[in-house]
């Protein structure tokens, strides 16, 4: 993936998440037949992949690999941080929704 198109994709995702958080945009419906558990697992796997990539880049930089630049390491670490924080926010929303459902009177 090209780093410019990757950053554009991340920015688009952040804008969409921001619009959803403020309520100015309706969430995009999942594809028919999409399994929520599978979607969640895919998202967690993507966050894990980003974190592993950042860790690998930072280790290569520390080892003195001349092909790895400091700015690439810092950008990958920030991507990993943002994706992890986003995942935490999704988890918090899911837990809050679960607690709200469990407290409903039937």
SVG drawing of the C-alpha trace seen along z (x, -y; Angstrom):
<svg xmlns="http://www.w3.org/2000/svg" viewBox="-41 -17 64 31">
<polyline fill="none" stroke="black" stroke-width="0.4" points="0.0,0.0 1.3,-3.4 1.9,-5.5 0.0,-8.5 -3.1,-6.5 -2.8,-4.8 -2.8,-8.1 -5.7,-9.3 -7.6,-6.2 -6.9,-6.7 -8.0,-10.3 -11.2,-9.3 -11.9,-6.8 -11.1,-9.3 -13.5,-11.8 -16.2,-9.2 -15.7,-8.2 -15.8,-11.9 -19.0,-12.4 -20.6,-9.3 -19.5,-10.5 -21.1,-13.9 -24.2,-12.4 -24.0,-14.3 -23.9,-11.2 -25.7,-7.9 -23.6,-4.8 -23.1,-2.7 -25.1,0.6 -23.2,3.8 -23.4,6.0 -26.4,8.4 -25.4,11.6 -22.4,10.0 -21.6,11.6 -21.0,9.1 -18.5,11.3 -16.5,11.8 -16.5,8.1 -15.2,7.4 -12.5,10.1 -11.4,8.6 -11.1,5.1 -9.1,6.5 -6.8,8.4 -6.2,5.2 -5.2,3.3 -2.9,6.2 -1.3,6.1 -0.7,2.4 0.8,2.8 3.1,5.6 4.3,3.6 5.1,0.7 6.9,2.9 8.9,4.5 9.9,1.2 11.0,-0.2 13.1,2.9 14.7,2.6 15.5,-1.0 17.1,-0.2 19.2,2.5 20.6,-0.1 18.9,0.9 19.8,-1.8 16.5,-1.2 14.3,-2.3 13.9,-6.0 13.0,-7.6 10.0,-9.4 8.6,-6.1 9.0,-4.5 7.2,-7.5 4.4,-7.5 3.8,-3.7 3.8,-4.1 1.3,-6.9 -0.9,-4.8 -0.7,-1.9 -1.7,-4.2 -4.6,-5.8 -6.0,-2.4 -5.6,-1.0 -7.3,-4.0 -10.2,-3.7 -10.6,-0.1 -10.8,-1.0 -13.5,-3.5 -15.5,-1.0 -15.1,1.5 -16.3,-1.2 -19.3,-1.9 -20.1,1.8 -19.8,2.3 -22.0,-0.7 -24.6,0.5 -24.6,3.9 -25.0,2.5 -27.8,0.3 -29.6,3.2 -29.1,5.3 -30.7,2.6 -33.8,2.3 -37.1,3.3 -38.9,6.0"/>
</svg>
